[in-house]
Amino acid sequence: MKTLVLVLLVAMLVVSNLYTYLYFISLNGYLKFTLQQTFTLRKQVLTEYNILKYYADYLNSSYTIIAEANERLREVLSSLYKDLGKIPYNYTLMNFFEFTGKFTFAYTDEMRDFVLNVTGVGWN
């Protein structure tokens, strides 16, 4: 009887160890599969990140170029406003006939003063 209990106990231990071995083998396979999927997803995310980083760097450099151009345009506009302040009349608000009436005779004193004021040297 003792031998039968001992054999039964050994058989149960063998079956238990076999079950544990098979369980951990299947769990190991699942973990390897999950790890492989994680690596694939990581590679895909890194590829997308590199593409987005490229476009972000491109947009940043474009923004810098546009900001510098905008600053230069602001300086030119400021210079134009300074130069427009030197003109004695606001000719942009005149209608066509008033404008042609002022400049019909090119050598009037008013025109000479205007050219001298704008160019600083006269009819050169």
Buried (B, 14 or more C-beta within 10 A) or exposed (E): EEEEEEEEEEEEEEEEEEEEEEEEEEEEEEEEEEEEEEEEEEEEEEEEEEEEEEEEEEEEEEEEEEEEEEEEEEEEEEEEEEEEEEEEEEEEEEEEEEBEEBEEEEEEEEBEEBBEEEEEEEEE
